[in-house]
């Protein structure tokens, strides 16, 4: 027979592996989502307005032939995507202002200004 502490640890491990605590689908759908494409040394759109004071989700798609590194170090956002890959980042509520994102691999041409209003 297993000890109660073993069973509690097993239950906690199972809950964590399932993403506990789980968000309801209503909570997940309330997250404003914005789409960004990296292609041919560019980030599209190059200017994006988002609501200030709300958590947001940025979906990222690399439609180019080379890897990209989408980042803003001040916000601690960094995501590397291979060609054809897609992912997302969730950003904490932002104060009103401008935040510059770059593709570090194409820093001269691939920039995006995120404006929180």
C-alpha positions as CSV (number, residue, x, y, z in Angstrom):
1,X,0.0,0.0,0.0
2,X,1.3,3.4,-0.9
3,X,1.7,6.1,1.7
4,X,-0.6,9.2,1.7
5,X,2.4,11.5,0.9
6,X,3.3,9.4,-2.1
7,X,-0.2,9.6,-3.4
8,X,-0.3,13.4,-2.8
9,X,3.0,13.8,-4.7
10,X,1.6,11.6,-7.6
11,X,-1.6,13.7,-7.8
12,X,0.4,17.0,-7.8
13,X,2.7,15.7,-10.5
14,X,-0.3,14.6,-12.6
15,X,-2.1,18.0,-12.1
16,X,1.1,20.0,-13.1
17,X,1.6,17.8,-16.2
18,X,-1.9,18.6,-17.3
19,X,-1.4,22.3,-16.9
20,X,-3.2,22.7,-13.6
21,X,-4.8,25.1,-12.7
22,X,-6.6,24.9,-16.0
23,X,-8.1,28.0,-17.5
24,X,-11.6,27.8,-18.8
25,X,-12.1,28.2,-22.5
26,X,-14.0,31.5,-21.8
27,X,-10.9,32.9,-20.0
28,X,-8.6,31.9,-22.9
29,X,-10.9,33.4,-25.5
30,X,-10.9,36.7,-23.6
31,X,-7.2,37.2,-24.3
32,X,-6.8,39.7,-27.1
33,X,-4.7,38.0,-29.8
34,X,-2.6,39.7,-32.5
35,X,-0.9,38.0,-35.4
36,X,2.7,38.7,-36.6
37,X,4.4,37.3,-39.6
38,X,8.2,37.2,-40.2
39,X,9.1,36.9,-43.9
40,X,12.0,38.0,-46.1
41,X,13.7,40.0,-43.4
42,X,10.5,41.8,-42.3
43,X,8.0,41.7,-39.5
44,X,4.4,42.3,-40.6
45,X,2.7,44.4,-39.5
46,X,5.6,46.8,-38.8
47,X,3.3,48.8,-36.5
48,X,0.7,47.2,-34.2
49,X,-1.7,48.9,-31.7
50,X,-2.8,46.9,-28.7
51,X,-4.8,47.8,-25.6
52,X,-2.8,49.1,-22.6
53,X,-3.5,47.5,-19.2
54,X,-4.5,44.1,-20.6
55,X,-2.6,40.9,-21.0
56,X,-2.2,40.1,-24.7
57,X,-1.2,37.2,-26.9
58,X,1.0,37.6,-30.0
59,X,1.0,34.7,-32.4
60,X,4.2,34.4,-34.5
61,X,4.6,32.7,-37.8
62,X,7.9,32.4,-39.7
63,X,6.9,32.3,-43.4
64,X,10.5,32.9,-44.5
65,X,13.4,30.6,-45.5
66,X,15.7,31.4,-42.6
67,X,15.3,31.3,-38.8
68,X,14.1,34.4,-36.9
69,X,14.6,35.6,-33.3
70,X,11.6,37.7,-32.3
71,X,12.5,39.8,-29.2
72,X,12.2,42.8,-26.9
73,X,14.7,42.4,-24.1
74,X,13.0,45.1,-22.0
75,X,9.9,43.0,-21.8
76,X,11.8,39.8,-21.5
77,X,10.3,38.4,-24.7
78,X,12.5,36.2,-26.9
79,X,11.3,33.5,-29.3
80,X,13.3,31.7,-32.0
81,X,11.5,30.1,-34.9
82,X,12.8,28.0,-37.7
83,X,11.5,28.3,-41.2
84,X,7.8,27.4,-41.4
85,X,7.4,27.4,-37.6
86,X,4.7,29.1,-35.6
87,X,4.4,29.9,-31.9
88,X,3.0,32.5,-29.5
89,X,4.0,34.7,-26.6
90,X,1.8,36.2,-23.9
91,X,2.7,39.7,-22.7
92,X,1.8,41.1,-19.3
93,X,-0.4,44.2,-19.2
94,X,1.6,47.1,-20.7
95,X,1.6,50.7,-19.7
96,X,0.7,53.1,-22.5
97,X,3.6,53.7,-24.7
98,X,5.7,52.2,-27.5
99,X,7.7,49.0,-27.5
100,X,10.1,48.0,-30.3
101,X,10.4,44.4,-31.3
102,X,13.1,43.1,-33.7
103,X,14.1,39.9,-35.5
104,X,17.6,39.7,-34.1
105,X,18.8,37.8,-37.2
106,X,17.5,40.7,-39.5
107,X,17.8,43.6,-37.1
108,X,18.3,46.2,-39.8
109,X,15.1,45.5,-41.6
110,X,12.8,43.4,-39.4
111,X,11.4,45.7,-36.8
112,X,7.9,46.2,-35.4
113,X,6.6,49.0,-33.2
114,X,4.0,47.8,-30.7
115,X,1.9,50.7,-29.4
116,X,-0.1,50.2,-26.2
117,X,-3.0,52.7,-26.0
